[in-house]
C-alpha cells in the first residue's frame, strides 16, 4: 500500500513537472510568435558588459550575469571594465574551487552552491559565471585555481552539487570554459589538437556531468580553438556533442570576446554573445553592441534569408527557457546577502580543503596556548588574495589574513612578522616589480627567524600576472620572488620552519626535506586566516586531499615531457601529446614518482582500511559494483579520511592508465571508531573511449579495484570479472 502510494506520488510528480514543462514550452512558443526579428536578435547579444536585453514591450526582463566562481563580483560599469563604485556590493569570498575539490566532499559543494547562489540572487543576478571545470593539465596554467583539479571523475562529482545549489536559488550556473582552455598563454587563438579519446575521457566528462547530472542551465564557451574552429561556436563541440549527444537544453554564452564569426556563431549553437569589442577584444566604442557578430550582421543574414528564422528562434527559445527558470520564475527565493552563515560555510570549506603535506614528528598541531616566539614570515601572511587573478577577483566584506588568524588564535605567543620578500603590486596583464629593497626584507626575515622558536613561512604564489592569474601562465614550477633562497636561509638559522603554501597550483619544493611541516592552503577567501589557524592548532583535524599531482620537476608532468608543441604550442597550434595520461595517469603509467600524489593528504590521526569486499565478483555491463570498506581511526583524535577506489583494466586492446579514480567517499571517524562504508561503481564507468568505433567500449575480462587513501597508497585490491 505504502509502495503504491509512493509510486503514485512519484508518477504524479513526474506528470506535474512534465505538464509544467509543456506549459512553459507552449508559453515560450507564444512569446516567440509575438517577437519581431529585431527583438529576437537583440536577445542574442550583450547590451552592456554583463547584461543582455529583454523586450520591454512584452515585459520580458533583461538577463544579468556576474562572475563567479568564488563569490559574486563587485558591480562593473555599464560599458567599461571599471568597477562601478557601489558601496553595497561586497560579498562573501568563498575558497577557490581547487580548495573545494580538495575537500573531496560533495556535500560541501552543495552548501557552497546554495550560499553563493543566495548572494547572486540577492544581488539580482540571473546567471552566475561558474563553476570552472577545465582540467588541470599543467601546473603552469594561470587559472588552475579556478578549477577542480586533474581528474575528470573528481571534477564531475564535485561540480554537480555546486550547480544544483546555485540553481536552487533560481539563478543559472554557467559551467565554463567549454572546452580545452587548459592554459592562458595564447588563449585567444591557440588551436588545440587532442585525440578524440583524451577529449572524451579527460576533458569533456565534467561538462557532461554538469549537463546530465547537474542540469546546468547555461554553459560558457572558451577562448581557444579546437581542430581549427573557435570553441564558442564549434559545430562538433556544441551542435553535435553538447546539444546533440547530451541533449543540453540551456543557453550557450561566449566567453567575453570569444565570438569571431557571424555565420559560425549563428549556425554552430552560440546563443548569447558577450564581451566582443568592435575595435579589439573586449574594448568597445559607441554602439559597439550593435556591431556584435550576433547583432546587426546576424540580423542582415536573417533578413536576406541566408539564415533561416528557425535558427534565431532556437536561440530565443533557449534564452526564454532560462528566464522561466530564473527571472521569470515567480516562485524563486529572494536570496541573502553576505552574512554570518555564508562566512561560516566559507570557513568550513577552507578547513576541509587545506591539505597537510608533511608533518615531521607531529610538528603540527601547535598548542594554541604556547608562549613561544613564532615568526610569521612571508608576503602571503598579509597579502589580500581576493584582489587580482582576473575575472574571479572579489570585493569581500572581510578577508582575514593568515597573520591575523594566527595572531588571534595564539593569544599568549610572541608573534613577530617579517615580509621576507615583496612581489610588487597587483596589476592586470603586466608584471611590475616591487620597489622595496629585497635584501633588507630578507635580512629582517632572517633576523626574525633567529629570534624565534618556530617559523611559520607563509608564501607561495599570488594573484599577479604570471602567477595564479588569468591571461598569463607561470614561467616556472619554482616559487617566485626568490622564496626558495629565502627558505634555505631561514632553514639554516632555524630548525623549526614550517611552510604554508598559499597558491592554486603545485610548486617545486627544493627545500622539502628540510621543512618540518608543509601545508597546502590554496586561496581560502574571506576566512583564510581563521581556517589556517584552525588547522595549525588542531581545532580542526586536516582532511583535504590533493586534487592534482605535485611533480618533483616540471618535466615530470605529462604535458611538459614533450617539445614545445605540447606546451605551450608553437603560437598557432598545440598538440596534447601526453594524450589521456594527464596528472597521476601519467605519473603512474610512466612510473615517475610525484613529490606528492593525487589524492594525498595527512591527518593528525591515523587510519586503517581493515577490509574491502564485494558481494560477488562476476558482473554484466549494466550492473553496479557495491563495495563495503571497513575503516578505522587508529589514532587518538577524531578525523576524516577519504576512501578512494581506482580501477585498473588488467588486459585491454588499447593502452590504459595504470589506475583511474571511479569512486570516493569521505568518512568522519572519532578516535578509535570503525565504520563500514558503501561505495558504488557502475561497471560501465570502466569503459574507455574507442576511437575505432567512435564510442565507449567496455571490454570483457578482469578489472582490479584498488582501494586506498591516495593514488599512491593502495591498501586493498579486489579483482572482478566482467562478462
Ligand atoms: C573570463 C571568464 C569570465 C568573463 C567575464 C573572461 O575573461 O575568461 O571566465 O567569466 O571574462 O568576466
Boltz pocket constraint, residues with backbone or C-beta under 6 A from the ligand:
constraints:
  - pocket:
      binder: B
      contacts: [[A, 67], [A, 68], [A, 129], [A, 176], [A, 255], [A, 256], [A, 391]]
      max_distance: 6.0
